[in-house]
Amino acid sequence: MKIQCPFNFKTMDEKKQKAKPKRFLIEDMFDKHLTNMGIDHRKILPFQLKHMRKAFYGAIGMFLILQRDEVAAEGISEDDAVRILDDFMAQCEQFFADEMLPKN
């Protein structure tokens, strides 16, 4: 009878090499965005949904291009990159606060 060792002695690097990263689907993010905005895709016109999807994918694409071409390529430090992401979050929060709050 073979006894298995209950401990995993592989290094973190070995684990990372063999572990598959979680796959995040943009379409899932789009669906979640619609839910967060209180939009039922079944209740809007097909062309509206199509253009919303295009805008959503376009925004994500532009963000990724910015990260690749501006942030990563410029050799910005990890701390500064985190600050850039924090600033993006703050801009998004401000946009939604301005757009979602009732106007007096």
Secondary structure, 3 states (H helix, E strand, C coil): CCCCCCCCCCCHHHHHHHCCCCCCCHHHHHHHHHHHCCCCHHHCCHHHHHHHHHHHHHHHHHHHHHHHHHHHCCCCCHHHHHHHHHHHHHHHHHHHHHHHCCCC
